[in-house]
């Protein structure tokens, strides 16, 4: 979890950030070290997973540090956030440190279990020099390209690995909140053991399709369960969720912009910022935090700022205060705001200042008042946005009633993670070309492609006005609520029609490890007729796509017009 020391350090640095005007859109250059470091970190995670799996099968206890390190390492392998090379190096060195402790305790077992083979599965005995680590990563990359594993099995294994990385990222959110709410470290081992076993299969190149597909299914089940637990913990920690009116214009005083998806990060930052009169604004999907009664009552949570992640660079430039990013997508950092951009915990992006959110040093005595800057001299003219909370059980009843009465022709799930701006044309065209009696259930950031069209007063309502055409259930972390809605919708349709025909299909944007994990959760829970963009071919070969199309009714997108025709005549379990 987050230690008080790490957050106090963060707030101290935020308070002293130089707030210089921007005069350049030049981005921080992407580090050439990143890919080799990703390879080296994944190599070490594989070694740990193999050792973890061997200990489990020999009925020995696994050190807790090993459990958490595997999840930390996997969740950090997220190229879409342009990670900090320094943070990756720190994680790699942490792996070496834990390895020495493991060798001292289990040396004989380690020799038997990990006999230093050649190729990608080798646990390379590196020194701690940065040059050696990078060189090893480059060697691993070459070895991976020529390891002789069949193409389909390799692509399936890589797809599984992306899903496991997303599972690790999501489960860490659950664990951090669990430890915060329950004030105890979790003793749960099921997820740790499963991830270790799955990664061990990748490392040992035991890549038969049947085994990988089984791992993919179990990954989806665990993601759904973990997100359900996360939702329960958030309700316990932050209070009841309900619709809220959120201010979107600045107020006079200091300012801290908080971006991410984990509500627990915001809660901790609010606590420490309160002492020194920081006004805190949410950014992006974190607007969902305003629905929670206890967070909304925080006087220093003054509103929401900016648009969606695709406009992040411009929004960050325009915000005159310090910016804290705890998770989520981070576009290449521009130099104009790099000196006031901070990242915390395992999320550490290139171009930002890492404040070590998991530091164990208590630094609460640091004065946050030194160098505190006024961001806004006076209140701006007040503007607000309504953030609507939907009870998914009630929505399912209304959807079923609307279908039976002929008011709703089809229901589309619109999910996943938003891609680049040019890709958003497909999403906006799809929604605009769909029949007016269609309803969209949005979750994740793909909906941001629609801009203001997601607002009920813009997108309109279905006949009778009971529901808006676009129902926003929140970020990807709310996939468990989407699944609950689907199950209840199916139940309500059967009660009314005595038929299993449910007019629902899915448009899903697959662009990051978290979106991959949530897609697996949909598949594992029986959701079918999923059309995936922007480029399913980036994740699957043609033959693998054919298998998923036959087994799961999962298809690549084509054109909005063609896909609407196909999806509008399909049902969720076709």
C-alpha positions in Angstrom: 0.0 0.0 0.0 0.9 3.7 0.1 3.0 4.7 3.1 2.6 8.1 4.8 6.2 8.7 4.1 5.9 8.3 0.4 2.9 10.6 0.1 4.4 13.3 2.3 7.4 13.3 0.1 5.1 13.6 -2.9 3.2 16.5 -1.5 6.5 18.3 -0.5 7.7 18.0 -4.1 4.4 19.1 -5.5 4.3 22.2 -3.3 7.8 23.2 -4.5 7.3 22.5 -8.2 8.4 25.3 -10.5 5.3 26.6 -12.2 6.8 28.1 -15.4 4.7 29.2 -18.4 4.8 26.9 -21.3 6.3 28.0 -24.6 7.0 24.7 -26.3 5.2 21.5 -27.3 8.4 19.6 -27.6 8.1 16.1 -26.0 10.6 14.3 -23.9 12.5 11.9 -26.2 11.6 8.3 -25.8 14.4 6.3 -24.3 16.1 3.7 -26.4 16.8 1.7 -23.2 13.1 0.9 -22.6 12.7 -2.3 -24.7 15.8 -4.0 -23.4 14.8 -3.1 -19.8 11.3 -4.5 -20.4 12.9 -7.7 -21.6 15.2 -7.9 -18.7 12.5 -7.2 -16.1 10.2 -9.8 -17.7 13.1 -12.3 -17.7 13.5 -11.9 -13.9 9.7 -12.1 -13.4 9.8 -15.4 -15.3 12.6 -16.7 -13.1 10.7 -15.8 -10.0 7.5 -17.4 -11.3 9.4 -20.6 -12.1 10.9 -20.7 -8.6 7.5 -19.8 -7.0 5.8 -22.6 -8.9 8.5 -25.1 -7.9 8.1 -24.2 -4.2 4.4 -24.6 -4.4 4.7 -28.1 -6.0 7.3 -29.1 -3.4 4.9 -28.0 -0.5 7.1 -25.2 0.6 6.0 -21.7 1.7 6.7 -18.9 -0.8 8.2 -15.7 0.7 5.6 -12.8 0.5 8.1 -10.5 -1.1 8.3 -12.9 -4.1 4.5 -12.8 -4.4 4.3 -9.1 -4.6 7.4 -8.7 -6.7 6.0 -10.8 -9.5 2.8 -8.7 -9.7 4.8 -5.4 -9.5 7.1 -6.5 -12.3 4.4 -7.7 -14.6 2.2 -4.6 -14.0 5.1 -2.4 -14.8 5.6 -3.9 -18.3 3.2 -1.4 -19.8 4.8 0.3 -22.9 1.7 2.5 -23.5 2.7 4.7 -20.5 6.2 5.3 -21.7 7.8 4.1 -18.4 10.7 5.6 -16.6 14.0 3.7 -17.3 15.1 4.5 -13.8 12.0 2.9 -12.3 12.5 -0.2 -14.4 16.1 -0.4 -13.3 15.1 -0.1 -9.7 12.7 -3.0 -10.1 15.3 -5.1 -11.8 17.8 -4.5 -9.0 15.1 -5.2 -6.4 14.7 -8.6 -8.2 18.4 -9.3 -7.9 18.3 -8.4 -4.2 15.4 -10.7 -3.5 17.1 -13.4 -5.5 20.1 -13.3 -3.2 17.8 -13.8 -0.2 16.1 -16.7 -1.9 19.4 -18.3 -2.8 20.5 -18.1 0.8 17.4 -19.9 2.0 16.6 -22.2 -0.9 19.8 -22.5 -2.8 19.7 -26.2 -3.4 16.1 -26.2 -4.6 16.9 -23.3 -7.0 19.8 -25.2 -8.6 17.5 -28.2 -9.1 14.6 -26.1 -10.4 16.4 -23.5 -12.5 19.5 -25.2 -14.1 20.4 -22.1 -16.2 19.2 -23.2 -19.7 19.9 -21.1 -22.7 17.2 -19.0 -24.3 14.4 -16.9 -23.0 13.7 -19.0 -19.8 17.2 -18.5 -18.4 17.5 -16.6 -15.1 20.5 -14.6 -16.2 23.1 -14.1 -13.4 23.6 -10.4 -14.1 25.7 -7.9 -12.3 24.0 -4.8 -11.1 25.6 -2.6 -13.8 23.1 -0.7 -16.0 25.1 -1.6 -19.2 25.0 -5.3 -18.4 21.3 -5.2 -17.7 20.6 -3.4 -21.0 22.9 -5.8 -22.9 21.1 -8.8 -21.4 17.8 -7.3 -22.5 19.0 -6.9 -26.0 20.3 -10.5 -26.1 16.9 -11.7 -24.8 15.1 -9.9 -27.5 17.2 -11.6 -30.2 16.7 -15.0 -28.5 13.0 -14.5 -28.4 12.8 -13.8 -32.1 14.6 -17.0 -32.9 13.4 -19.4 -30.2 11.8 -21.8 -32.7 8.4 -21.7 -31.1 5.5 -22.1 -33.6 3.9 -18.8 -34.6 0.3 -19.4 -33.3 1.4 -20.7 -30.0 3.9 -17.9 -29.6 1.2 -15.2 -30.3 -1.3 -17.0 -28.0 1.4 -17.0 -25.2 2.1 -13.3 -25.8 -1.7 -12.5 -25.7 -1.9 -14.5 -22.4 1.1 -12.6 -21.0 -0.6 -9.3 -21.8 -3.7 -10.5 -20.0 -1.6 -11.6 -17.0 0.0 -8.2 -16.9 -3.4 -6.6 -16.8 -4.6 -9.0 -14.1 -1.5 -8.0 -12.1 -2.2 -4.3 -12.5 -5.9 -4.7 -11.5 -5.2 -7.1 -8.6 -2.6 -4.7 -7.1 -5.3 -2.0 -7.0 -7.5 -4.5 -5.0 -4.6 -5.5 -2.7 -3.6 -1.9 -2.0 -7.2 -1.0 -1.1 -7.7 -4.2 0.9 -4.7 -3.4 3.1 -5.9 0.2 3.5 -9.4 -0.7 4.5 -8.7 -3.8 6.6 -5.4 -2.5 7.9 -3.7 -5.8 7.3 -1.7 -7.6 4.6 -3.7 -10.0 2.6 -2.9 -13.7 3.0 -4.5 -14.6 -0.3 -2.4 -16.9 -2.5 -4.7 -18.1 -5.2 -3.9 -15.2 -7.6 -0.2 -15.3 -6.9 0.0 -19.0 -7.5 -2.0 -18.9 -10.7 0.1 -16.1 -12.2 3.3 -17.9 -11.3 2.1 -21.1 -12.9 1.0 -19.4 -16.1 4.2 -17.4 -16.5 6.2 -20.6 -15.7 4.6 -22.2 -18.7 5.6 -19.3 -20.9 9.1 -19.4 -19.6 9.5 -23.1 -20.1 8.0 -22.9 -23.6 5.3 -25.4 -22.8 3.1 -23.6 -25.2 0.5 -26.0 -26.5 -2.7 -24.2 -27.5 -5.0 -26.2 -25.2 -3.0 -25.2 -22.1 -2.8 -21.5 -23.1 -6.5 -21.3 -23.8 -7.2 -22.8 -20.4 -5.0 -20.2 -18.7 -6.8 -17.4 -20.7 -10.1 -18.6 -19.4 -9.0 -18.7 -15.8 -7.3 -15.3 -16.1 -10.7 -13.9 -17.2 -12.5 -15.5 -14.2 -9.9 -14.2 -11.7 -10.1 -10.6 -13.2 -13.9 -10.6 -12.8 -13.7 -11.9 -9.2 -10.9 -9.4 -8.3 -12.9 -6.4 -9.8 -16.0 -7.5 -7.8 -13.9 -7.5 -4.6 -12.5 -4.1 -5.6 -16.0 -2.6 -6.0 -17.0 -4.0 -2.6 -13.9 -2.5 -0.9 -14.5 0.9 -2.5 -18.0 1.0 -1.2 -16.7 0.2 2.3 -13.9 2.7 2.2 -15.5 5.6 0.3 -19.2 5.4 1.0 -22.3 5.0 -1.1 -22.1 5.9 -4.8 -24.7 8.3 -6.2 -25.1 10.9 -8.9 -23.2 14.1 -8.4 -22.9 17.6 -9.8 -19.2 18.3 -10.3 -17.6 21.7 -10.8 -15.4 21.9 -14.0 -14.2 25.5 -13.6 -11.2 26.5 -11.4 -11.4 28.1 -8.0 -9.0 30.6 -6.5 -5.9 29.2 -4.7 -3.4 26.4 -5.1 -4.0 23.5 -7.3 -3.1 19.8 -7.7 -4.4 17.8 -10.6 -4.7 14.1 -9.9 -4.9 11.6 -12.9 -5.3 7.9 -12.7 -8.0 5.3 -12.1 -7.4 4.1 -8.5 -9.8 6.0 -6.2 -7.5 4.9 -3.3 -4.7 7.1 -4.7 -6.9 10.1 -4.7 -8.2 9.5 -1.1 -4.6 9.4 0.3 -3.6 12.5 -1.6 -6.6 14.4 -0.3 -5.7 13.5 3.2 -2.2 14.9 3.0 -3.1 17.9 0.8 -5.8 19.0 3.3 -3.3 20.1 5.9 -1.8 22.7 3.6 -4.9 24.0 1.7 -4.2 22.3 -1.6 -7.2 22.5 -3.9 -7.4 19.1 -5.6 -8.9 18.5 -9.1 -9.5 15.1 -10.7 -8.6 14.3 -14.3 -9.9 11.8 -16.8 -11.7 8.7 -15.5 -11.0 9.7 -12.0 -14.2 11.9 -12.2 -15.9 8.8 -11.1 -14.5 9.4 -7.6 -17.0 12.3 -7.1 -19.8 9.7 -6.9 -18.5 8.5 -3.6 -20.2 10.3 -0.6 -17.1 10.4 1.6 -14.8 11.7 -1.1 -17.3 14.2 -2.3 -17.5 15.6 1.3 -13.8 16.5 1.2 -13.7 20.3 1.1 -10.4 20.4 -0.8 -11.8 18.2 -3.6 -12.9 21.2 -5.6 -13.8 19.8 -8.9 -12.7 18.2 -12.2 -10.4 19.7 -14.8 -9.7 19.0 -18.5 -11.1 16.6 -21.0 -10.1 13.0 -21.8 -6.8 11.2 -22.0 -6.3 11.8 -25.7 -6.2 15.6 -24.9 -3.8 15.0 -22.0 -0.8 16.9 -23.3 -2.8 20.1 -24.0 -4.7 19.8 -20.7 -1.6 19.3 -18.7 0.0 22.3 -20.4 -3.0 24.5 -19.6 -3.2 23.5 -15.9 -0.9 25.9 -14.1 -0.3 23.7 -11.0 1.4 20.5 -10.2 0.1 17.2 -11.8 0.2 13.8 -10.0 -0.2 10.7 -12.1 -0.7 7.4 -10.2 -1.9 5.1 -12.9 -3.5 5.0 -16.4 -2.3 6.1 -19.8 0.4 8.8 -20.0 1.1 10.3 -23.4 4.7 11.3 -24.2 5.5 14.1 -21.7 6.1 17.6 -23.1 9.0 19.6 -21.7 6.6 22.5 -21.0 5.1 20.6 -17.9 7.8 18.0 -17.2 9.1 19.9 -14.2 5.7 19.8 -12.5 4.7 16.3 -13.4 5.0 13.7 -10.6 4.3 9.9 -10.6 4.0 7.6 -7.7 4.2 3.9 -6.7 4.8 1.4 -9.4 3.5 3.8 -12.0 6.5 5.9 -13.0 6.6 7.5 -16.4 9.5 8.8 -18.4 9.7 12.6 -18.1 8.0 12.7 -14.7 9.5 12.9 -11.3 9.2 9.7 -9.3 8.4 10.3 -5.7 8.5 6.7 -4.5 4.9 6.2 -3.3 5.9 2.9 -1.6 8.7 4.5 0.4 9.0 3.2 4.0 10.6 6.3 5.3 8.2 8.5 7.3 8.7 12.1 6.3 5.5 13.7 7.6 7.5 16.6 9.2 8.4 18.0 5.8 6.9 21.4 5.4 4.6 21.6 2.4 4.2 25.3 2.7 7.7 26.1 1.4 7.3 27.5 -2.1 3.6 26.9 -2.3 2.3 28.5 -5.5 -1.1 30.1 -6.3 -2.5 28.6 -9.4 -5.6 30.6 -9.9 -6.0 34.2 -8.7 -9.8 34.2 -8.6 -12.7 31.9 -9.2 -13.6 31.3 -12.8 -17.2 31.5 -13.9 -18.8 28.4 -12.5 -19.5 25.5 -14.9 -20.6 22.0 -13.8 -21.2 18.6 -15.2 -23.6 15.9 -14.0 -21.9 12.5 -13.3 -24.7 10.0 -13.2 -24.6 6.8 -11.2 -26.8 3.9 -12.5 -28.1 1.0 -10.6 -27.3 -1.8 -13.0 -30.1 -4.0 -11.8 -32.6 -1.2 -12.4 -31.1 -0.5 -15.8 -31.4 -4.2 -16.8 -35.1 -4.1 -16.0 -35.6 -1.0 -18.0 -33.7 -2.4 -20.9 -35.8 -5.6 -21.0 -39.0 -3.6 -20.7 -37.8 -1.4 -23.6 -37.0 -4.3 -25.8 -40.3 -6.1 -25.2 -42.3 -2.8 -25.8 -40.4 -2.3 -29.1 -38.7 0.9 -27.8 -35.2 -0.6 -27.9 -33.9 -2.5 -31.0 -30.5 -3.5 -29.7 -28.1 -3.0 -26.8 -24.4 -2.4 -27.5 -21.6 -2.7 -24.9 -19.0 0.0 -25.7 -15.9 -0.9 -23.8 -12.1 -1.0 -23.7 -9.3 1.5 -23.7 -9.2 4.5 -25.9 -6.6 4.6 -28.7 -5.1 7.4 -30.8 -7.4 10.2 -32.1 -7.4 8.9 -35.6 -8.8 5.6 -34.4 -11.7 7.4 -32.7 -13.4 8.1 -36.0 -14.6 4.6 -36.2 -16.2 4.7 -32.8 -17.9 8.1 -33.3 -19.2 6.9 -36.8 -20.5 3.7 -35.3 -22.5 5.4 -32.7 -23.8 8.1 -35.0 -24.9 5.5 -37.7 -26.6 3.1 -35.3 -30.4 3.2 -35.1 -31.9 5.9 -32.8 -33.6 3.1 -30.8 -30.2 1.6 -29.9 -28.7 1.9 -26.4 -25.0 1.9 -25.6 -23.6 0.7 -22.3 -20.2 2.4 -22.0 -17.3 1.4 -19.8 -13.6 2.2 -20.1 -12.2 5.1 -22.0 -13.4 4.2 -25.5 -16.4 6.4 -24.9 -14.2 9.5 -24.8 -14.1 9.3 -28.6 -17.7 10.6 -28.5 -16.9 13.8 -26.7 -20.0 15.6 -25.5 -22.2 13.1 -27.2 -22.2 11.0 -24.1 -24.3 13.6 -22.3 -28.0 12.7 -22.1 -29.0 16.2 -23.3 -26.9 15.6 -26.5 -27.3 11.9 -27.2 -31.0 11.9 -26.4 -33.1 9.2 -24.7 -35.0 6.2 -25.9 -38.7 6.4 -26.5 -40.5 7.2 -23.2 -37.4 9.0 -21.9 -36.6 6.4 -19.2 -33.0 5.9 -20.2 -30.4 7.9 -22.2 -29.1 6.3 -25.3 -25.6 6.2 -23.8 -25.3 4.8 -20.2 -21.9 5.4 -18.7 -20.9 2.8 -16.1 -17.4 4.2 -15.5 -13.8 3.0 -16.1 -12.6 -0.5 -17.0 -12.4 -1.3 -13.3 -16.3 -1.4 -13.4 -16.3 -4.4 -15.8 -17.7 -6.4 -12.9 -20.8 -4.2 -13.0 -21.1 -4.6 -16.7 -21.1 -8.4 -16.2 -23.8 -8.1 -13.5 -25.9 -6.0 -15.9 -25.5 -8.6 -18.6 -26.6 -11.4 -16.4 -29.6 -9.5 -15.0 -30.6 -8.3 -18.5 -30.5 -12.0 -19.7 -32.6 -13.0 -16.7 -35.2 -10.2 -17.2 -35.5 -11.0 -20.9 -36.1 -14.7 -20.1 -38.8 -13.8 -17.6 -40.6 -11.7 -20.2 -40.1 -13.9 -23.3 -39.2 -17.4 -22.1 -36.4 -17.2 -24.7 -32.6 -17.1 -24.3 -32.4 -14.5 -27.1 -30.8 -11.3 -25.7 -30.2 -8.5 -28.3 -26.8 -7.5 -27.1 -23.4 -7.3 -28.7 -20.1 -5.6 -27.9 -17.8 -3.1 -29.6 -14.4 -3.3 -27.7 -11.2 -1.3 -28.1 -8.1 -3.4 -27.2 -5.1 -1.2 -26.7 -3.5 -1.9 -23.3 -2.9 -4.7 -20.8 -5.8 -3.7 -18.6 -8.2 -3.7 -21.6 -6.9 -7.2 -22.5 -7.6 -8.5 -19.0 -11.1 -7.1 -18.9 -11.8 -8.6 -22.4 -10.8 -12.0 -21.0 -13.2 -11.4 -18.1 -16.1 -10.8 -20.6 -15.2 -14.0 -22.5 -14.8 -16.1 -19.4 -18.3 -15.0 -18.3 -20.0 -16.0 -21.5 -20.2 -12.7 -23.4 -20.1 -13.3 -27.1 -20.4 -11.4 -30.4 -17.5 -9.0 -29.5 -16.1 -6.9 -32.3 -12.6 -5.8 -31.5 -10.6 -2.8 -32.7 -8.5 -1.0 -33.7 -6.2 -3.8 -34.9 -6.9 -7.3 -33.6 -4.1 -8.5 -35.9 -1.6 -6.9 -33.5 -2.6 -9.6 -31.0 -3.6 -12.6 -33.0 -2.6 -14.3 -36.3 -5.2 -15.1 -38.9 -5.5 -18.7 -37.7 -5.8 -17.7 -34.0 -8.5 -15.1 -35.0 -10.4 -17.9 -36.8 -10.3 -20.0 -33.6 -11.6 -17.1 -31.4 -14.2 -16.3 -34.0 -15.5 -19.9 -34.0 -15.2 -20.5 -30.2 -16.1 -17.1 -28.8 -17.7 -15.1 -31.6 -14.9 -12.6 -31.4 -14.3 -10.7 -34.6 -12.1 -7.9 -35.9 -13.9 -4.7 -36.8 -14.3 -3.8 -40.5 -16.4 -0.6 -41.3 -19.0 0.9 -39.0 -21.8 0.3 -41.5 -21.0 -3.4 -42.1 -20.4 -4.1 -38.4 -23.6 -2.4 -37.3 -25.5 -4.7 -39.7 -23.9 -7.8 -38.4 -24.1 -6.9 -34.7 -27.7 -5.6 -34.8 -28.9 -9.1 -35.8 -26.9 -11.0 -33.3 -27.5 -11.9 -29.7 -25.2 -12.2 -26.8 -25.0 -16.0 -26.7 -25.2 -16.7 -30.5 
